[in-house]
Amino acid sequence: MSFLTSRYFAHALLMLTAFIWGVSFVFQTTGMKDVGAMGFQFYRFLAGGIALLPLAMMEYRKNPFWKQQDNISRVNVLWGGLGLGVFMFAGSSLQQIALHTTSVANAAYLTTLYVPLVPVFGLIFFGIHLPWMRWLAVLVFMAGSWMMTGTDLGQISYGDWLVVSSAIFWAFHIMLVGALVGLTKMPFQLAFIQTILTALFSLIVFIIVDNIDLMLAYAVLPDILFAGVLSIGVGFTLQLVAQQNCSSSAAALLLSLEGVFAALSGWILLEQDMTAMAIMGAGFIMVAILLVELTPARRIKPSSD
């Protein structure tokens, strides 16, 4: 196995993805002030889709997305692509709307509740059993996330609950990505399909709830480009590429670093508070990531690395 197809390279890509996503929370917060939550979401996913189109077309010429070995596989892949778009739209919408009433740090941390949900859902729905060290990593992560988001349930805002709800959709999205990239080996086409579907769904809601003003979009173009081209075009593509050589549970834990990067970005760029307990929580999350790296790369029923 070469380094480019090793789990360590996949883990490095996922940590880079987490960094991009974490910083992107800042631009999501500032960019939607003029165009609204759904407007900003439409523009950023449209920008991401445009950035992905050349790569998707090159991959399509070699291996068309729809051309599977049999009708059953073709139908499964098509439904899977639609599912990616639905889960991404639902998770992104709840997250984006929540940023009206919650901080960048809280939004990022609460989103990463998909970390415990992925192995739990995997065990319930697919019978996927994990090494004990991976479960320990999940528990350490939960402790760190709890410390970073605060302990007073009475102070959790409406936006925080929206983000918690989005974590359910992100958990299913991560699991579906793991299944589809293993089946198709078409990360760029999958990335384009889920991105353009999310843009389409967002546009429909945007038209219903607001008025389209291109001048307002132009005013926040830098935010749209960062949150679209980098976070969507680059970030989600790296996730799809990495999950070809990485289990869903490991991917969820590594992607949870977006919470740490978001907190640092909010603290530096938006001057949002980062308490001593939050810093300790970040340390716990780093320990959880270390436990993932120490977990032996072995197959557990039906699969895990």
Secondary structure by P-SEA (a helix, b strand, c coil): ccccccaaaaaaaaaaaaaaaaaaaaaaaaaaccccaaaaaaaaaaaaaaaaaaaaaaaaaaccccccccaaaaaaaaaaaaaaaaaaaaaaaaaaaacccccaaaaaaaaacaaaaaaaaaaacccccccaaaaaaaaaaaaaaaaaaccccccccaaaaaaaaaaaaaaaaaaaaaaaaaacccaaaaaaaaaaaaaaaaaaaaaacccccaaaaaaaaaaaaaacccccccaaaaaaaaaccccaaaaaaaacaaaaaaaaaaaccccccccaaaaaaaaaaaaaaaaaaaccccccccccc
